[in-house]
Amino acid sequence: ENKKEKSVIEQYVYILKSKKFTGNMLIYATCSAAFFAWLTGSPFAMTAMGYSGTDIGFSYLPQTIAFIIGGYTCRSFLNKYASQQILPWLLKLFIASVIVMFIVAT
């Protein structure tokens, strides 16, 4: 049983040392942080702009729909293209969306 536990620990160490895993994890963490920062902060900003709770709630509909469409679209693209081809475009799209949201927010 100790050998099994050790092999699990060794596997975790191997994964954590992987540049591919670390890179993907950092991308996911950055995108998630931006998304949840928006979800956390936007109600305060939108309330200050005079929007009601209902308006704020409805403002999340386009994001939710985009999230669903994005997930299915990504799956479809991954069936046709290599992830190495798609990832740079997705990162550019993410950066552009963050810049646009920053401009709109300020």
Residue pairs with C-beta under 8 A, 6 or more apart in sequence:
15 21
16 22
27 87
27 91
31 94
34 94
34 98
38 101
39 60
42 56
42 59
43 56
45 105
46 55
46 56
46 59
47 56
51 59
74 86
74 90
77 86
78 86
